[in-house]
Amino acid sequence: MQGTTQHRHFDNSWYKPGRSALVRALWHACNSWLMMSFFPGSGWRRALLRLFGADIGKGVVIKPRVNVKYPWNLTIGTDSWIGESVWIDNLGKVSIGSDCCISQGAMLLCGNHNYSLSTFDLMVGNITLENGVWIGAGALVCPGVTGKSHAVLSAGSTATTDLEAYQIYRGTPAVLVRERKITS
């Protein structure tokens, strides 16, 4: 016999976002009014993220309308690019290396739900994108995924498992399609 989900029993009280309710409320206001705005400029976005605990390297470009759930769970190396309308839903830690490109509309998703339990429990996994990784426009990186050095996730694709170094992945779920060769 099949069971049913019972959302009224959902309980994620075990999850601790890492900051007080006041800090989360202040961040939510800054994120909604400033980070997700159309106002140009990366410098003030980097400064705002740092103010709320993010570790942001030099030369990072952060385009308009970027949505970051919890900046204190975010690390970005030097000279990386975060495109317009990127959503970093970082219930867990998100680490983006140096010289990475997260293209417009991509989503880094650290949380999901256990659909096999009637209580639909929250599950959280960290995301690590090593140096030189490129996440294509509209792509989705799921909880627990590591994108190894210079891996590529093509536009509109979904990474549910690790992306191996210098490999190109495409599809939903993403599958290996070929090696990435970089010429000078």
N, C-alpha and C positions, 0 to 999 in steps of 0.2 A: 504494500500500500504506500502511495506517495504522501509525503508530508506537505505542509504548507508553510510559507513564510509568515512570521508574526512580528511585523515591524514594531508593534507596541512594546515588545520585549527587548528591542534593540538597546544595547547599553555599551557605550564606548567610554565610560567613566575612567577606564584604565589609561586612556590616551591623555598625555600631558603636553600641551603645545609649547611649553618652555618659557613662557613669559606670563606676567600677571594679566588679568582681564583689562586693566587700564591701558597697559602697553599694547595689547592686542587691539583694543578699540582705537587708540591713537594711530597705530599702523593702518588699520582698516580705513580710517578717514584719509590719511595721507596717500595710501595706495589708490583709493577710489578717486580722490580729487586731483592728485598730482601725477602719480606714476602712470595711471591709465588715461591721462589726458592727451590731447593732441599737441601740447606745448613741445617745441623742439628742444633738443639739447640732451647730452649724455652726462655732462659733468655734474649737474645738480641731481640727476637721478642716481648716479654713483654715490654722491654725498648723502642723499636721503637713505639709501639702502645701508650704507655704512653706519649712519646714525642709529639705525635700528638693529645693528649687529651683524650685517652681512660682511663677508670678507671678499672684497672686490679688488682685483689687480689693476695695474696701470693700463691705460689705453683701451679699456673696455667700452664698447659702444652699446648703448641701451636706447633703442628706438621708442617712439611714442606707443602708448596703449599696452605696455607690458604689465602683466598682473602677477604679483608675487604674493603667495599666501603668507609665508613667515620668513622674513629676511634673515633672521638669526639662524635659519637652517640652510643658508645659501653661501656657497663659495664659488667664485669665478676667477680663473687665472688671468694673466695679462693678455691684452690684445684680442680678446674674444668679442663676438658680435651677437647681440640679442635683438632679433628682428621685431618689427611691429606686430602687436597683438599676440605675442608669445605669452603663454600661461604656464607659470611655474607653480604647480599645486603641491608644494613641498611640506606635506605633513611629516615626512621624513627628511633626511639630509639630501640635498642636491649639490653635487660637486661637479663643476664644469671646468675643465682644464684650460690651458692657454691655447690661443689661436683656434678656438672653436667657433662654429657658426650655427646658431639656432635660428633658422629661417622663420619668416613671418607666419603667424598662425599655428606654430608648433606648440605641443603641450607636453610638459614633463609632469607625469602623474604618479605621486608617491602613495596614494591611497586607493583602496578598492574594498569590496565586501565579499565575504565568504558565502557564496550562493548555495553551498551545500548544507548550511546550518539554518534552522528555522528562524534564528534570531538575527541572521544577516550580518554577523559580526564584522567590524572594521578590521582591515588588514593594512599594515603600513610597511613599505619597503623603501630603502634608499636608492637613489640613482646616481651613478658615477659616469661621467663622460670625460675620458682621458684627452690629452692634448691632440688637437687637430681634428676632432670629430666634427662632422657636419650632419645636422638634423635638418632635413628638407622641409619646405613649406607645408604646413598642415599635417605634419607627421606627429605621431603619438609614441612617447616612450613610457612604458608601463612600470609599475613598482618593481624594484629589485634588479633592474637592468643595468649592466655595465656596457658602455660603448668603449671598446678598447682603442688604442692609439690610431687616429686617422680613419676610423670606420665611417661609413656613410649610410644614413637611413634616407632613402629617396622620398620625395614629396608624396604626401598622402598615405604613407606606410605606417604600420604599427609594429613596434619592437616589443615582443613579449619575452624574449630571451636575449642573452648577451650577444653583442655585435663584435666579431673578432677583428683584430687589428688589420688595417689596410684592406678591408673587404667592403663591398657595396651590397646593400640589402634593399629589397623592394617587396611591396605587397602587404596584405593583411591576412594572417600574420606575416611579418617580413621573412623572406628567405634569401639566402645568399645568391647573388646573380653573377658577380665577377670580382676580380681583384681590383683594388684602387692603385693605380700607378700615377705617381706625381713626378712631373718633369720640371726642370728649372727653366 
